[in-house]
């Protein structure tokens, strides 16, 4: 059965990739008229984003990359910035 959620229910839910990596927490939604265009995901201490982004606070994930929403949000692996362990973290502009 399809369950509808209100936008305010989405704030602070945890975001994971389809491979199971913890990505961050939903901070804000990006709306235009009556449609969700994207989600601002905050980098938290234990998230993949905090390791990759360094001092940046988060990223915007287009809604097309969201695969499922329930108690958590699952996004496509394509939303993850490319990163290898031997590279330095990317500094935000």
Secondary structure as a PSIPRED ss2 file (coil, helix, strand):
# PSIPRED VFORMAT (PSIPRED V4.0)

   1 X C   1.000  0.000  0.000
   2 X C   1.000  0.000  0.000
   3 X C   1.000  0.000  0.000
   4 X C   1.000  0.000  0.000
   5 X C   1.000  0.000  0.000
   6 X C   1.000  0.000  0.000
   7 X H   0.000  1.000  0.000
   8 X H   0.000  1.000  0.000
   9 X H   0.000  1.000  0.000
  10 X C   1.000  0.000  0.000
  11 X C   1.000  0.000  0.000
  12 X C   1.000  0.000  0.000
  13 X C   1.000  0.000  0.000
  14 X E   0.000  0.000  1.000
  15 X E   0.000  0.000  1.000
  16 X E   0.000  0.000  1.000
  17 X E   0.000  0.000  1.000
  18 X C   1.000  0.000  0.000
  19 X C   1.000  0.000  0.000
  20 X C   1.000  0.000  0.000
  21 X C   1.000  0.000  0.000
  22 X E   0.000  0.000  1.000
  23 X E   0.000  0.000  1.000
  24 X E   0.000  0.000  1.000
  25 X E   0.000  0.000  1.000
  26 X E   0.000  0.000  1.000
  27 X E   0.000  0.000  1.000
  28 X E   0.000  0.000  1.000
  29 X E   0.000  0.000  1.000
  30 X E   0.000  0.000  1.000
  31 X E   0.000  0.000  1.000
  32 X E   0.000  0.000  1.000
  33 X C   1.000  0.000  0.000
  34 X C   1.000  0.000  0.000
  35 X E   0.000  0.000  1.000
  36 X E   0.000  0.000  1.000
  37 X E   0.000  0.000  1.000
  38 X E   0.000  0.000  1.000
  39 X E   0.000  0.000  1.000
  40 X E   0.000  0.000  1.000
  41 X E   0.000  0.000  1.000
  42 X E   0.000  0.000  1.000
  43 X C   1.000  0.000  0.000
  44 X C   1.000  0.000  0.000
  45 X C   1.000  0.000  0.000
  46 X C   1.000  0.000  0.000
  47 X C   1.000  0.000  0.000
  48 X H   0.000  1.000  0.000
  49 X H   0.000  1.000  0.000
  50 X H   0.000  1.000  0.000
  51 X H   0.000  1.000  0.000
  52 X H   0.000  1.000  0.000
  53 X H   0.000  1.000  0.000
  54 X C   1.000  0.000  0.000
  55 X C   1.000  0.000  0.000
  56 X C   1.000  0.000  0.000
  57 X C   1.000  0.000  0.000
  58 X E   0.000  0.000  1.000
  59 X E   0.000  0.000  1.000
  60 X E   0.000  0.000  1.000
  61 X E   0.000  0.000  1.000
  62 X E   0.000  0.000  1.000
  63 X H   0.000  1.000  0.000
  64 X H   0.000  1.000  0.000
  65 X H   0.000  1.000  0.000
  66 X E   0.000  0.000  1.000
  67 X E   0.000  0.000  1.000
  68 X E   0.000  0.000  1.000
  69 X E   0.000  0.000  1.000
  70 X C   1.000  0.000  0.000
  71 X C   1.000  0.000  0.000
  72 X C   1.000  0.000  0.000
  73 X E   0.000  0.000  1.000
  74 X E   0.000  0.000  1.000
  75 X E   0.000  0.000  1.000
  76 X C   1.000  0.000  0.000
  77 X H   0.000  1.000  0.000
  78 X H   0.000  1.000  0.000
  79 X H   0.000  1.000  0.000
  80 X C   1.000  0.000  0.000
  81 X C   1.000  0.000  0.000
  82 X C   1.000  0.000  0.000
  83 X C   1.000  0.000  0.000
  84 X C   1.000  0.000  0.000
  85 X C   1.000  0.000  0.000
  86 X C   1.000  0.000  0.000
  87 X C   1.000  0.000  0.000
  88 X C   1.000  0.000  0.000
  89 X C   1.000  0.000  0.000
  90 X C   1.000  0.000  0.000
  91 X C   1.000  0.000  0.000
  92 X C   1.000  0.000  0.000
  93 X C   1.000  0.000  0.000
